[in-house]
Amino acid sequence: MNATNFDLESLQAELAGSNPRVILKAALAHFENIAISFSGAEDVVLVDLAVQLRPDVQVFTLDTGRLHPETYRLIEAVRKRYGLAIDVLSPDPFALQQMVKAKGLFSFYEDGHKECCGLRKVEPLRRKLATLDAWVTGQRRDQSLTRTALHEVEYDQAFGGEGHVLVKFNPLAGWTSAQVWDHIEAYDVPFNELHRKGYASIGCEPCTRPILPNQHEREGRWWWEDGAKKECGLHVRDGG
């Protein structure tokens, strides 16, 4: 099946409130040309579940060139643990060189993170998604203000369009962070060692820091900006 002959409303009703394995099973059953986006703890849970359903499931990750060493070690640990050929996506070197030449390595502290994230994350992701009919993310509704209306399955409004209908599955939409970590501990799933040091949501090294007790997990990302803007552009939603 592809996204053009896909009954979204019926599947949304069918999967609403379902557990992640059921949602993943439906995603893989409906689409052959589908991939899992992998970066954080939630995504490794998805990989752990998906390989039980499709051992050769397609997995990709974004290498922005500014990741923590621990994140690169996690990518390798996941590759070895599950025997996957992970597609590591890189930004366009010329565009990146031009931005750094003109604005330096830390311009995002002064003019916001959108331009840097656009080059390092959004553009490589756009290239990848243009080759897919559907993708799977580890987004949860409780992660930020912009994700509260997240469906288990939806059309991707950010990367799909009139010429390319793209479906996005969010199997962990209804889970909490505690449920994610319950699964990681129960099944000995690999995770980023930075989590042991107080990091909750992990992105690029200059833009990520540990959080304090009782802070929301996204407070450690782009901490110098307003809380309503804590998205990098990978998961744009209508109205936000």
Legacy VTK file of the C-alpha trace (Angstrom):
# vtk DataFile Version 3.0
C-alpha trace
ASCII
DATASET POLYDATA
POINTS 240 float
0.000 0.000 0.000
1.043 3.600 -0.466
-0.204 6.813 1.084
-2.443 7.745 -1.831
-4.870 4.843 -1.271
-4.689 4.920 2.512
-7.814 5.308 4.721
-6.453 7.559 7.459
-9.663 8.174 9.396
-10.461 4.479 9.714
-6.988 3.604 10.939
-6.935 6.552 13.358
-10.152 5.250 14.927
-8.808 1.690 14.996
-5.479 2.578 16.604
-6.565 5.308 19.030
-5.289 4.341 22.479
-3.645 1.130 21.239
-0.356 -0.118 22.643
2.832 0.575 20.657
3.262 -2.977 19.384
-0.230 -2.976 17.864
0.440 0.368 16.175
3.798 -0.786 14.833
2.285 -4.014 13.551
-0.356 -2.024 11.680
2.236 0.392 10.292
4.434 -2.398 8.952
1.428 -4.274 7.586
0.144 -1.249 5.673
3.461 -0.023 4.313
6.483 -1.785 2.880
8.363 1.453 2.160
8.480 2.672 5.760
11.335 3.566 8.131
11.903 4.329 11.795
13.528 7.605 12.767
16.045 6.855 15.525
17.737 9.282 17.915
16.619 8.962 21.536
15.355 6.555 24.180
11.853 6.413 22.711
13.167 5.511 19.268
15.280 2.627 20.563
12.141 1.201 22.181
10.480 1.354 18.771
13.439 -0.390 17.143
13.373 -3.052 19.863
9.689 -3.718 19.177
9.848 -3.416 15.383
12.662 -5.929 14.794
10.454 -8.576 16.359
7.907 -7.898 13.611
10.286 -7.157 10.721
13.946 -8.008 11.447
15.190 -5.974 8.476
13.086 -2.897 9.247
14.550 0.274 7.758
16.072 2.610 10.380
17.718 5.984 9.884
19.309 8.618 12.107
20.532 12.192 11.685
24.200 12.958 12.210
24.261 16.737 12.587
28.015 16.819 13.142
27.434 18.294 16.614
26.273 15.222 18.545
27.688 14.089 21.886
30.215 11.214 21.747
27.734 9.173 23.806
25.142 9.551 21.063
27.497 8.197 18.412
28.263 5.239 20.690
24.529 4.607 21.083
24.057 4.494 17.305
26.784 1.867 17.071
25.361 -0.103 20.004
21.939 -0.240 18.358
23.445 -1.276 15.027
25.272 -4.183 16.642
22.505 -5.222 19.027
19.849 -5.558 16.328
21.993 -6.308 13.279
20.664 -3.291 11.396
22.225 -1.320 8.557
21.327 2.089 9.992
21.176 4.858 7.406
23.157 7.770 8.909
22.100 11.044 7.268
24.433 14.045 7.046
23.792 17.713 6.210
24.777 19.243 2.894
28.469 20.140 3.417
28.493 23.211 1.156
25.412 24.829 2.732
26.789 24.113 6.188
30.186 25.536 5.309
28.601 28.724 4.018
26.554 29.251 7.183
29.511 28.647 9.488
31.743 30.895 7.402
29.234 33.730 7.541
27.943 33.374 11.100
30.347 31.199 13.066
29.775 27.960 14.937
27.403 29.261 17.614
25.110 31.736 15.844
22.030 29.979 17.247
22.664 31.476 20.694
22.052 34.916 19.179
19.477 34.442 16.431
17.688 31.223 17.416
18.200 27.599 16.490
15.925 27.394 13.432
18.548 28.101 10.759
21.115 25.699 12.166
18.542 22.947 12.752
17.198 23.571 9.279
20.558 22.803 7.700
21.732 20.079 10.037
18.462 18.226 10.647
15.467 19.320 8.594
17.059 19.297 5.134
18.655 15.819 5.489
15.379 14.497 6.897
13.432 16.019 4.019
15.718 14.246 1.542
15.137 10.917 3.282
11.389 11.258 3.678
11.007 12.093 -0.002
11.960 8.448 -0.665
9.400 6.952 1.775
5.648 6.358 1.907
5.542 6.413 5.721
7.771 6.836 8.740
7.687 6.028 12.455
8.635 8.467 15.219
9.044 8.251 18.995
6.983 11.375 19.705
4.821 11.471 22.832
1.983 13.859 23.631
3.473 14.849 26.973
6.832 15.941 25.539
5.888 19.529 24.710
3.039 21.981 24.203
3.183 21.475 20.442
2.573 17.703 20.681
-0.577 17.465 22.798
-2.821 16.799 19.771
-0.610 14.017 18.446
-2.415 11.075 16.802
-1.167 7.505 16.682
-1.232 7.881 12.889
-1.559 11.034 10.803
-0.602 12.650 7.545
2.722 14.428 7.810
1.957 18.102 7.260
5.591 19.196 7.427
7.224 16.869 4.899
4.322 15.584 2.858
2.482 17.611 0.255
0.352 17.562 -2.842
3.014 15.777 -4.825
4.034 13.403 -2.045
1.511 12.128 0.481
3.405 10.952 3.572
2.002 9.067 6.569
3.516 9.334 10.047
3.016 6.761 12.797
3.554 7.724 16.462
3.258 4.441 18.393
4.339 6.007 21.715
1.934 8.961 21.487
0.052 7.900 24.606
3.041 6.750 26.656
4.823 8.611 29.410
8.569 8.821 29.981
8.160 6.345 32.841
6.653 3.771 30.489
9.521 4.226 28.046
12.072 3.595 30.777
10.113 0.648 32.167
10.504 -1.002 28.753
14.201 -0.111 28.511
14.915 -1.639 31.908
12.702 -4.691 31.446
14.235 -5.670 28.099
17.776 -4.338 28.604
17.442 -1.968 25.654
20.524 0.162 24.799
20.263 3.820 25.804
22.335 6.983 25.768
24.690 7.133 28.751
23.954 10.860 29.090
20.624 9.888 30.661
22.604 8.789 33.715
23.959 12.345 34.002
20.643 14.181 34.139
20.002 14.606 30.419
16.376 13.901 29.511
15.923 15.071 25.908
19.199 14.822 24.005
20.068 16.707 20.833
23.233 18.447 19.675
25.935 19.040 22.276
25.845 22.879 22.252
22.042 22.936 22.536
21.473 20.293 25.208
22.059 20.332 28.950
20.925 18.333 31.985
17.644 19.292 33.622
17.008 20.067 37.275
14.615 18.078 39.490
10.949 18.723 38.572
11.846 20.457 35.298
10.052 19.303 32.141
12.256 17.042 30.005
12.331 19.549 27.120
13.764 22.278 29.377
17.204 20.933 28.606
16.834 21.736 24.889
17.487 25.269 23.571
17.158 26.533 27.155
17.844 30.125 26.120
14.595 30.248 24.093
10.898 30.416 24.956
9.358 27.064 25.906
6.763 27.203 23.127
9.559 27.193 20.519
11.348 24.018 21.623
11.049 22.202 18.296
13.750 21.866 15.663
11.389 21.669 12.694
11.257 17.888 12.377
7.715 17.664 13.729
5.803 20.749 12.635
2.070 20.547 13.293
-0.874 22.564 12.034
-1.114 25.774 13.978
2.213 25.285 15.732
LINES 1 241
240 0 1 2 3 4 5 6 7 8 9 10 11 12 13 14 15 16 17 18 19 20 21 22 23 24 25 26 27 28 29 30 31 32 33 34 35 36 37 38 39 40 41 42 43 44 45 46 47 48 49 50 51 52 53 54 55 56 57 58 59 60 61 62 63 64 65 66 67 68 69 70 71 72 73 74 75 76 77 78 79 80 81 82 83 84 85 86 87 88 89 90 91 92 93 94 95 96 97 98 99 100 101 102 103 104 105 106 107 108 109 110 111 112 113 114 115 116 117 118 119 120 121 122 123 124 125 126 127 128 129 130 131 132 133 134 135 136 137 138 139 140 141 142 143 144 145 146 147 148 149 150 151 152 153 154 155 156 157 158 159 160 161 162 163 164 165 166 167 168 169 170 171 172 173 174 175 176 177 178 179 180 181 182 183 184 185 186 187 188 189 190 191 192 193 194 195 196 197 198 199 200 201 202 203 204 205 206 207 208 209 210 211 212 213 214 215 216 217 218 219 220 221 222 223 224 225 226 227 228 229 230 231 232 233 234 235 236 237 238 239
